């Protein structure tokens, strides 16, 4: 997930952008459809969220970053009060705190915080997306929903042409493998693992930077920084 909600009392819960302000700037491409309703359960859930939170984006969340970049980061899906609210991946939620702070530390982001779509954040040589572009109920997309959205991820990888793909979590790991035509059995998920996808492209694995993983210290800042240090060295 791009996160399980914002941090109470912080600016992460402010400055929501409605769907018109976001999607009016996004065209339909092979890698993203701002009007996608291919998954009935997700489309129905978004409709309910729009009723309950009229100021939320509550629509497919487009990727963020340069159209072509040597690093593509793939998460799971938008968080309800994060990307689903702001319309930008990992923005306004807990998972984005560690992600963007680390991206900034290694020169991939212009600032260490992602609060809203209009916060001035710019990514350098890095693009961020999700395996599933729509908010799923209980933060859990079904296997069918992940597969249905996989064509967008495959098109995005082809268009972005990254040298490194970083998968945040097992579901993202398997979605990337499916998108590039590699069997999951050939590349086992493990934090810090590196897999050769061919054509000069590597897949890096990380535990997801979710609130649960960071609070239980399954993923620590030091672990994340070590991984990004290796990524930066590979790209140098």
Sine and cosine of phi, psi and omega as CSV:
sin_phi,cos_phi,sin_psi,cos_psi,sin_omega,cos_omega
0.00,0.00,0.51,-0.86,0.13,-0.99
-0.95,0.30,0.01,1.00,0.13,-0.99
0.57,-0.82,0.25,-0.97,-0.05,-1.00
-0.94,-0.34,0.37,0.93,0.06,-1.00
0.81,-0.58,0.30,-0.95,-0.02,-1.00
-0.97,0.24,0.07,-1.00,0.01,-1.00
-1.00,-0.07,0.83,-0.56,-0.07,-1.00
-0.83,0.56,0.73,-0.69,0.05,-1.00
0.99,0.17,0.01,1.00,-0.01,-1.00
-0.98,-0.19,0.24,-0.97,0.02,-1.00
-0.94,0.35,-0.06,1.00,0.00,-1.00
-0.91,0.42,-0.31,0.95,-0.03,-1.00
-0.99,-0.12,0.21,0.98,-0.05,-1.00
-0.91,-0.41,0.17,-0.98,0.14,-0.99
0.89,0.46,0.80,0.60,0.04,-1.00
-0.97,0.22,0.60,-0.80,0.03,-1.00
-0.93,-0.36,0.78,-0.62,0.02,-1.00
-0.95,0.31,0.24,-0.97,-0.08,-1.00
-0.88,0.48,-0.55,0.83,-0.04,-1.00
-0.90,0.43,-0.68,0.73,-0.05,-1.00
-0.92,0.40,-0.44,0.90,-0.01,-1.00
-1.00,0.01,-0.82,0.57,-0.17,-0.98
-0.98,0.21,-0.30,0.95,0.07,-1.00
-0.89,0.45,-0.36,0.93,-0.02,-1.00
-0.99,-0.12,-0.01,1.00,-0.12,-0.99
-0.91,-0.41,0.82,-0.58,0.05,-1.00
-1.00,-0.08,0.42,-0.91,0.08,-1.00
-0.95,0.30,0.77,-0.64,0.03,-1.00
-0.69,-0.72,0.16,-0.99,0.09,-1.00
-0.85,0.52,-0.39,0.92,-0.04,-1.00
-1.00,-0.08,-0.17,0.99,-0.03,-1.00
-0.30,-0.95,0.71,-0.70,0.07,-1.00
-0.83,-0.56,0.95,-0.32,-0.05,-1.00
-0.92,0.39,-0.25,0.97,-0.02,-1.00
-0.93,-0.36,0.27,0.96,-0.11,-0.99
-0.88,0.48,0.73,-0.68,0.10,-0.99
-0.72,-0.69,0.53,0.85,-0.08,-1.00
-0.92,0.40,-0.44,0.90,-0.01,-1.00
-0.97,-0.26,0.97,-0.23,-0.09,-1.00
-0.83,0.55,-0.64,0.76,-0.01,-1.00
-0.89,0.45,-0.69,0.73,-0.01,-1.00
-0.93,0.36,-0.65,0.76,0.02,-1.00
-0.88,0.47,-0.66,0.75,0.03,-1.00
-0.92,0.39,-0.62,0.78,0.02,-1.00
-0.91,0.42,-0.68,0.73,0.02,-1.00
-0.89,0.45,-0.60,0.80,0.03,-1.00
-0.88,0.47,-0.66,0.75,0.02,-1.00
-0.92,0.39,-0.63,0.77,0.01,-1.00
-0.91,0.42,-0.61,0.79,0.03,-1.00
-0.89,0.46,-0.59,0.81,0.03,-1.00
-0.93,0.38,-0.66,0.75,-0.05,-1.00
-0.98,0.21,-0.50,0.87,-0.06,-1.00
-0.73,-0.68,0.97,0.24,-0.10,-0.99
-0.87,0.49,-0.32,0.95,0.02,-1.00
-1.00,0.01,-0.05,1.00,-0.03,-1.00
-0.99,0.14,0.44,-0.90,0.10,-0.99
-0.85,0.53,-0.82,0.57,0.13,-0.99
0.73,0.68,0.80,0.60,0.00,-1.00
-0.39,-0.92,0.11,-0.99,0.09,-1.00
-0.79,0.61,0.69,-0.72,-0.05,-1.00
-0.99,-0.14,0.86,-0.51,-0.03,-1.00
-0.96,0.30,0.38,-0.93,0.10,-1.00
-0.89,0.46,0.25,-0.97,-0.04,-1.00
-0.73,-0.68,0.77,-0.64,0.04,-1.00
0.80,-0.60,0.00,-1.00,-0.01,-1.00
-0.85,0.52,0.53,-0.85,-0.01,-1.00
-0.88,0.47,-0.51,0.86,0.11,-0.99
-0.79,-0.62,0.72,-0.69,-0.07,-1.00
-0.42,-0.91,0.55,-0.84,0.02,-1.00
-0.95,0.31,-0.30,0.95,0.02,-1.00
-0.83,-0.56,0.82,-0.58,0.10,-1.00
-0.88,-0.47,0.84,-0.55,0.01,-1.00
-0.97,-0.24,0.78,-0.63,-0.07,-1.00
-0.88,-0.48,0.89,-0.46,0.08,-1.00
-0.99,-0.11,-0.30,-0.95,-0.03,-1.00
-1.00,-0.04,-0.93,0.36,-0.05,-1.00
-0.33,-0.94,0.28,-0.96,0.01,-1.00
-0.88,0.47,0.62,-0.79,0.14,-0.99
-0.99,0.14,0.53,-0.85,-0.13,-0.99
-0.84,0.54,-0.74,0.67,-0.06,-1.00
-0.98,-0.21,0.21,0.98,0.05,-1.00
-0.92,-0.38,-0.96,-0.28,-0.04,-1.00
-0.86,0.51,-0.60,0.80,0.02,-1.00
-0.89,0.45,-0.47,0.88,0.02,-1.00
-1.00,0.06,-0.67,0.74,-0.11,-0.99
-1.00,-0.01,-0.40,0.92,-0.02,-1.00
0.99,0.11,0.28,0.96,0.04,-1.00
-0.66,-0.75,0.71,-0.70,-0.08,-1.00
-0.82,0.58,0.70,-0.72,0.10,-1.00
0.84,0.54,0.46,0.89,-0.04,-1.00
-0.93,-0.36,0.84,-0.54,0.01,-1.00
1.00,0.03,0.22,0.98,0.00,-1.00
-0.73,-0.68,0.13,-0.99,-0.09,-1.00
-0.90,0.43,-0.66,0.75,-0.05,-1.00
-0.87,0.50,-0.53,0.85,-0.01,-1.00
-0.94,0.33,-0.33,0.94,-0.02,-1.00
-0.87,0.49,-0.82,0.58,0.00,-1.00
-0.94,0.34,-0.64,0.77,-0.06,-1.00
-0.88,0.48,-0.83,0.56,-0.10,-1.00
-0.96,0.29,-0.49,0.87,0.10,-1.00
-0.89,0.45,-0.65,0.76,0.00,-1.00
-0.96,0.29,-0.65,0.76,0.06,-1.00
-0.85,0.52,-0.67,0.75,0.02,-1.00
-0.91,0.42,-0.65,0.76,-0.03,-1.00
-0.88,0.47,-0.50,0.87,-0.04,-1.00
-0.97,-0.26,0.27,0.96,0.14,-0.99
0.99,0.14,0.23,0.97,0.00,-1.00
-1.00,-0.07,-0.21,0.98,-0.04,-1.00
-0.70,-0.72,0.54,-0.84,-0.07,-1.00
-0.97,0.23,-0.31,0.95,0.00,-1.00
-0.48,-0.88,0.34,-0.94,-0.11,-0.99
-1.00,0.05,-0.05,1.00,-0.05,-1.00
-0.82,-0.57,0.54,-0.84,0.09,-1.00
-0.80,-0.60,0.98,-0.22,-0.11,-0.99
-0.96,-0.28,-0.65,0.76,-0.05,-1.00
-0.43,-0.90,0.26,-0.97,-0.03,-1.00
-0.90,0.45,-0.42,0.91,-0.04,-1.00
-0.97,-0.24,0.44,0.90,-0.06,-1.00
-1.00,0.08,0.03,1.00,0.05,-1.00
1.00,0.08,0.03,1.00,0.00,-1.00
-0.91,0.42,0.73,-0.68,0.05,-1.00
-0.79,-0.61,0.71,-0.71,0.07,-1.00
-0.99,-0.12,0.60,-0.80,0.01,-1.00
-0.88,-0.48,0.84,-0.54,0.06,-1.00
0.85,0.53,0.48,0.88,-0.08,-1.00
-0.46,-0.89,0.62,-0.78,0.05,-1.00
-0.72,-0.69,0.58,-0.82,-0.06,-1.00
-0.83,-0.56,0.72,-0.69,0.00,-1.00
-0.54,-0.84,-0.06,-1.00,0.05,-1.00
-0.75,-0.66,0.43,-0.90,0.05,-1.00
-0.90,0.43,-0.61,0.79,0.05,-1.00
-0.85,-0.52,0.79,-0.61,-0.14,-0.99
-1.00,0.08,-0.19,0.98,-0.05,-1.00
-0.91,-0.43,0.49,-0.87,0.05,-1.00
-0.90,0.45,0.82,-0.57,0.08,-1.00
-0.99,-0.11,0.48,-0.88,0.09,-1.00
-0.86,0.51,0.60,-0.80,0.00,-1.00
0.81,0.59,0.39,0.92,0.04,-1.00
0.88,0.47,0.40,0.92,-0.08,-1.00
-0.75,-0.66,0.98,-0.20,0.12,-0.99
-0.95,0.31,0.50,-0.86,0.07,-1.00
-0.98,0.19,0.33,-0.94,0.07,-1.00
-0.82,0.57,-0.61,0.79,0.02,-1.00
-0.91,0.42,-0.65,0.76,0.01,-1.00
-0.91,0.41,-0.62,0.79,0.06,-1.00
-0.90,0.44,-0.68,0.74,0.01,-1.00
-0.92,0.38,-0.64,0.77,-0.02,-1.00
-0.88,0.47,-0.59,0.81,-0.02,-1.00
-1.00,0.09,-0.11,0.99,-0.14,-0.99
-0.93,0.37,-0.45,0.89,0.04,-1.00
-0.88,0.47,-0.59,0.81,0.06,-1.00
-0.91,0.42,-0.66,0.75,0.01,-1.00
-0.92,0.40,-0.65,0.76,0.03,-1.00
-0.88,0.48,-0.69,0.73,0.02,-1.00
-0.91,0.40,-0.58,0.81,-0.01,-1.00
-0.93,0.36,-0.69,0.73,0.03,-1.00
-0.87,0.50,-0.67,0.74,0.02,-1.00
-0.90,0.44,-0.64,0.77,-0.05,-1.00
-0.97,0.24,-0.66,0.75,-0.04,-1.00
-0.96,0.29,-0.54,0.84,0.02,-1.00
0.81,0.59,0.82,0.58,-0.03,-1.00
-0.97,0.24,0.48,-0.87,0.14,-0.99
-0.99,0.14,-0.50,0.87,0.03,-1.00
-0.75,-0.67,0.71,-0.70,0.15,-0.99
-0.92,-0.40,0.81,-0.59,0.05,-1.00
-0.97,-0.26,0.89,-0.46,0.02,-1.00
-0.99,-0.11,0.83,-0.56,0.03,-1.00
-0.99,-0.10,1.00,-0.05,0.01,-1.00
0.98,-0.22,0.29,-0.96,-0.07,-1.00
-0.91,0.42,-0.66,0.75,-0.02,-1.00
-0.89,0.46,-0.69,0.72,0.05,-1.00
-0.90,0.44,-0.64,0.77,0.05,-1.00
-0.83,0.56,-0.76,0.65,-0.03,-1.00
-0.94,0.34,-0.54,0.84,0.04,-1.00
-0.91,0.41,-0.65,0.76,0.04,-1.00
-0.90,0.44,-0.70,0.71,0.00,-1.00
-0.87,0.48,-0.70,0.72,0.03,-1.00
-0.88,0.48,-0.65,0.76,-0.05,-1.00
-0.90,0.43,-0.50,0.87,-0.01,-1.00
-0.97,-0.24,0.12,0.99,0.10,-0.99
0.98,0.22,0.51,0.86,0.03,-1.00
-0.93,-0.37,0.72,-0.69,0.01,-1.00
-0.94,0.35,0.70,-0.71,0.02,-1.00
-0.83,0.56,-0.53,0.85,-0.01,-1.00
-0.90,0.43,-0.34,0.94,-0.02,-1.00
-0.99,0.13,-0.29,0.96,-0.06,-1.00
-0.62,-0.78,0.99,-0.13,-0.03,-1.00
-0.97,0.24,0.65,-0.76,0.03,-1.00
-0.96,0.28,0.71,-0.71,0.13,-0.99
-0.31,-0.95,0.66,-0.75,0.00,-1.00
-0.86,0.52,0.77,-0.64,0.01,-1.00
1.00,0.05,-0.09,1.00,-0.01,-1.00
-0.95,0.31,0.49,-0.87,0.07,-1.00
-0.81,-0.58,0.70,-0.72,-0.04,-1.00
-0.77,-0.63,0.70,-0.72,0.03,-1.00
-0.99,0.10,0.90,-0.43,0.00,-1.00
-1.00,-0.05,0.00,1.00,-0.05,-1.00
1.00,0.08,0.20,-0.98,0.02,-1.00
0.83,0.56,0.53,0.85,0.03,-1.00
0.95,0.31,0.37,0.93,-0.07,-1.00
-0.90,-0.44,0.67,-0.74,0.02,-1.00
-0.90,-0.44,0.56,-0.83,0.15,-0.99
-0.95,-0.32,0.85,-0.53,0.11,-0.99
-0.98,-0.22,0.60,-0.80,0.04,-1.00
-0.94,-0.35,0.60,-0.80,0.14,-0.99
-0.60,-0.80,0.53,-0.85,0.25,-0.97
-0.86,0.52,0.52,-0.86,0.01,-1.00
-0.92,0.39,0.59,-0.81,-0.01,-1.00
-1.00,0.08,0.67,0.74,-0.02,-1.00
-0.96,0.28,0.27,-0.96,0.06,-1.00
-0.83,0.55,-0.71,0.70,-0.04,-1.00
-0.87,0.49,-0.75,0.66,-0.06,-1.00
-0.91,0.40,-0.59,0.80,-0.01,-1.00
-0.98,0.21,-0.59,0.81,-0.01,-1.00
-0.96,0.29,-0.51,0.86,0.06,-1.00
-1.00,0.06,-0.07,1.00,0.00,-1.00
0.90,0.43,0.38,0.93,0.22,-0.97
-0.87,0.49,-0.61,0.80,0.12,-0.99
-0.84,-0.55,0.87,-0.50,0.02,-1.00
-0.97,-0.26,0.35,-0.94,0.08,-1.00
-0.82,0.57,-0.62,0.78,0.00,-1.00
-0.90,0.44,-0.64,0.77,0.03,-1.00
-0.90,0.44,-0.68,0.73,-0.02,-1.00
-0.92,0.40,-0.67,0.74,0.00,-1.00
-0.91,0.41,-0.61,0.80,0.05,-1.00
-0.88,0.47,-0.67,0.74,0.02,-1.00
-0.90,0.44,-0.71,0.71,0.00,-1.00
-0.93,0.36,-0.49,0.87,0.10,-1.00
-0.89,0.46,-0.64,0.77,0.05,-1.00
-0.93,0.38,-0.65,0.76,0.03,-1.00
-0.89,0.46,-0.73,0.68,0.00,-1.00
-0.88,0.48,-0.64,0.77,0.02,-1.00
-0.90,0.43,-0.64,0.77,0.02,-1.00
-0.91,0.41,-0.54,0.84,-0.05,-1.00
-1.00,0.07,-0.21,0.98,-0.04,-1.00
-0.96,0.28,0.00,0.00,0.00,0.00
